[in-house]
Amino acid sequence: MAVSVRDVAVAASVSVGTVSNVLNRRDKVAADTVERVLAAIDELGFVRNDAARQLRAGRSRSIGLVVPDAGNPFFADVARGAEARAEDDRLSVLLGNSDEDSSREDRYLDLFREQRVNGVLISPATDDVDKLQRVQNAGIPVVLVDHELPGSTFCSVSVDDIEGGYLAVRHLIDIGRRRIAFIGGPSSIAQVANRLTGARRAVEEAPDATLELIEMPALTVLNGREAGEVIVGQPDRPDAIFAANDLLAVGLLQAFSMFGTLRVPEDIALIGYDDIDFAAATVVPLSSIRQPAQLIGHTAVDLLLRSIDDPDGDYERNVRFRPELVIRQSTSG
Ligand code: RIB
């Protein structure tokens, strides 16, 4: 097997990005590090992959990122992490917002192909493998962000949302709540469907617990507020809510303080998902299921560049992080 950039990095105890800098921008690297990397190159007999360099050479110094909601702080953090990794290789990130709309997504994919980006990161609005395969067949690597497409050849970086949904509802049951409502978005959003699957698994473990599903048109603060208005008016309202993301949870909190006398957590416990920065800053600090958003973005770019520089390398192509339960006032006491 050909010696890879990663092999050189390991031998010289530096990152793949540093090896890339020694090969492409030696002036940016400390002299002793350059010497160590060159020694490793000589010792291993590394020969740079000209096809990869040519591939990059024929590209703009950018990476395309398509997200379903640029207004969601979760994706802003994903983009920030992607930028941090891209800048290591002096690449820029071009951000496209699909608003969960497949035709908008197509326009951005076409634009990124015209711009000859090095690769595309995408949190897809649909599970349409064919259109992503067309991008990859055009020589532009695709990495799925916050999503997996089992059976496809795409690299992916995601979080186990089934485990995340289970953790959220298990926590509500552990604090004694039994009439639980799941405030979700369109079930076409895979992340939401997986969180609901996990929630159902937790309820199945507690025979005296029930799970009511309230599906909203979108995962936004406004939709959370509208769902909260409905719940405030329910005679047999739930005693706990799992919101499919923190934006919905923020809107629910607003509704409970604006339209009724429901106290959180006394009358109704509330947990969200993502653990965006606002979650800790809400009037009742929000419990949530944390996703490492910046790490997701950083890892996705790293995976993309490896797939260019070391297409046959020995590395994990489907990275899946574990969600983390973060307990705050909205489910305590
Ligand atoms: O895009 C909808 C949701 O899925 C976001 O809030 C984030 O949780 C993502 O994983």
Boltz pocket constraint, residues with backbone or C-beta under 6 A from the ligand:
constraints:
  - pocket:
      binder: B
      contacts: [[A, 68], [A, 69], [A, 72], [A, 74], [A, 146], [A, 189], [A, 191], [A, 192], [A, 219], [A, 244], [A, 245], [A, 246], [A, 273], [A, 274]]
      max_distance: 6.0
